[in-house]
Amino acid sequence: MSAEWTFQVSFRPMRLVTLVHRGDATHDNILETREFGVNFASDDQAALASLAGAYTSKEVHKLSSELFQTYSAKSIRAPMVSGCFFNAECRLVETLETGDHTMFLGEVLEVASNPDKGPLLYSQRRYWQRGQLLSKKPLAYATCTISGDLYRINGRLQGVENYPQTVTVTVSNTNGMQIVRENVDTDQYGYFELVKPNNPALKGTYLAKAEWNGQVGSAVATFN
Ligand SMILES: Cc1cc2nc3c(=O)[nH]c(=O)nc-3n(C[C@H](O)[C@H](O)[C@H](O)COP(=O)(O)O)c2cc1C
């Protein structure tokens, strides 16, 4: 079957869940065999995903279609789909009735991946291909946290070729008066932090800005 509600929920042990409607053939198959194969389709497998979701195997032998090439799993009996982005053989660990679907928690026994393939995406009932990497465009964000007699500007500069970089952090008060202007180095991932003493007597709103080559991340915090 096609099952878009399938995702990883643990690294170690590696586990994933899939949510299956109670009337589906796959639902009873998993309960009976206590194992299942997950095949994350690649972006050239939209027809295959559409077919798997259009019929029930109570009535149609879906794997008879030429669209499906399968290989034998190492640790489970279910056939695995070839040409996918990622495959995982799973042993059923737990089931949870969530409403009209049952959540099957699976422990991953074997994986296979195909790094040359892109994943097939499904949104708004349509199939999509992965688009442009967002972090390729530089972007900056900032936060302002005031706690007692300190305030802290935390943020990140993303999508830049090399780190560390120097970010200019400014903090102004409600009257537009600049109270801090400092250059802060990011770490190797682009994260930065600036901690300053806060005068508890000075109530009001702070506007923090982090700037790098025209990229600006800003944050507003009120200290009462
Ligand atoms: C793209 C796509 C995603 C789907 N995702 C789910 C899902 O996450 N859970 C589910 O129960 N049904 C989902 N369905 C519907 C099932 O795939 C469909 O009911 C299928 O016929 C069940 O097959 P079976 O009876 O052979 O198990 C999806 C269908 C499509 C086309």
The ligand as a Gaussian input file, in Angstrom:
#p B3LYP/6-31G(d) Opt

LIG

0 1
 C       -0.014000       8.835000      -1.872000
 C       -0.894000       8.028000      -0.976000
 C       -0.660000       7.990000       0.379000
 C       -1.436000       7.224000       1.236000
 N       -1.158000       7.212000       2.571000
 C       -1.881000       6.413000       3.401000
 C       -1.531000       6.313000       4.792000
 O       -0.586000       6.917000       5.287000
 N       -2.275000       5.488000       5.565000
 C       -3.332000       4.769000       5.063000
 O       -3.974000       4.032000       5.821000
 N       -3.680000       4.845000       3.757000
 C       -2.955000       5.638000       2.920000
 N       -3.275000       5.697000       1.586000
 C       -4.365000       4.865000       1.069000
 C       -3.946000       3.395000       0.882000
 O       -2.735000       3.289000       0.186000
 C       -5.054000       2.659000       0.146000
 O       -6.193000       2.616000       0.988000
 C       -4.680000       1.258000      -0.308000
 O       -5.639000       0.854000      -1.235000
 C       -4.616000       0.203000       0.804000
 O       -4.160000      -0.979000       0.215000
 P       -4.288000      -2.421000       0.885000
 O       -5.751000      -2.646000       1.187000
 O       -3.757000      -3.346000      -0.145000
 O       -3.469000      -2.405000       2.142000
 C       -2.511000       6.477000       0.728000
 C       -2.779000       6.531000      -0.660000
 C       -1.979000       7.294000      -1.492000
 C       -2.252000       7.340000      -2.967000

